[in-house]
Amino acid sequence: MISQKTPHRVLLTDDDEGDRLVFKEIFQDLKMDTIVHMVNDGKQLMDFLTKEVNLLPHVIFLDLNMPNMNGIECLKKIRAIEKYNDISIAIYSTSTSEKDIDDTFLNGANIYITKPGDFDELKHVLAKAMSSVSLNRDSEFNRSNFVLKI
C-alpha cells in the first residue's frame, strides 16, 4: 500500500509524442504528488520494469496501439509476472472497441480510459483515474465499473 508521504510513481507507455507531452503537462497542472516516467512502446516498458535501478510504478497508463509490442501483449506479460501484481494498469487508448475493452478486462487491467480529445476533459479523466485505480483488484471490481466514464 502507498503511504500518504510516498509520491505515486506513474509510468505512461505511449508511442505518440504529443500525447506524452500533454499527459506530462496535465500531471504538472494537477499538482498531485507524482513522479511521472514515460516510455515510447511496449519493449521500452518491459525494459523499464526489468531494470533493477528503477522503482516499480504504482500505476501504468498503457496505450493499446504501439509498435514493437502492443498494449495487450504488454498487459499479458506484466500480469504473468508475480512481482508486478501490485501495479495497477490503466488502459489509455483511443479505441472504443468492445473487443479491446473485454480483452483488457479479461487479461487483468484495472481500468479502461478512452482518451478524450479535449485537454480539460483529459485532465478530469486522469484525475479521476488516479483516485479510482486501486493497488489491487478488489472484490467489488467488475466489468460494469471497468470503463472510466466522466
C-alpha positions, 0 to 999 in steps of 0.5 A: 500500500502507498503511504500518504508521504510516498509520491505515486510513481506513474509510468505512461507507455505511449508511442505518440509524442504529443500525447506524452507531452500533454499527459506530462503537462496535465500531471504538472497542472494537477499538482498531485504528488507524482513522479511521472516516467514515460516510455515510447512502446511496449519493449521500452516498458518491459525494459523499464520494469526489468531494470533493477535501478528503477522503482516499480510504478504504482500505476501504468497508463498503457496505450493499446496501439504501439509498435514493437509490442502492443498494449495487450501483449504488454498487459499479458506479460506484466500480469504473468509476472508475480512481482508486478501484481501490485501495479495497477494498469490503466488502459489509455487508448483511443479505441472504443472497441468492445473487443479491446475493452473485454480483452483488457478486462479479461487479461487483468487491467484495472481500468479502461480510459478512452482518451478524450480529445479535449485537454480539460476533459483529459485532465478530469479523466486522469484525475479521476483515474488516479483516485479510482485505480486501486493497488489491487483488484478488489472484490467489488471490481467488475466489468460494469465499473471497468470503463472510466466514464466522466 
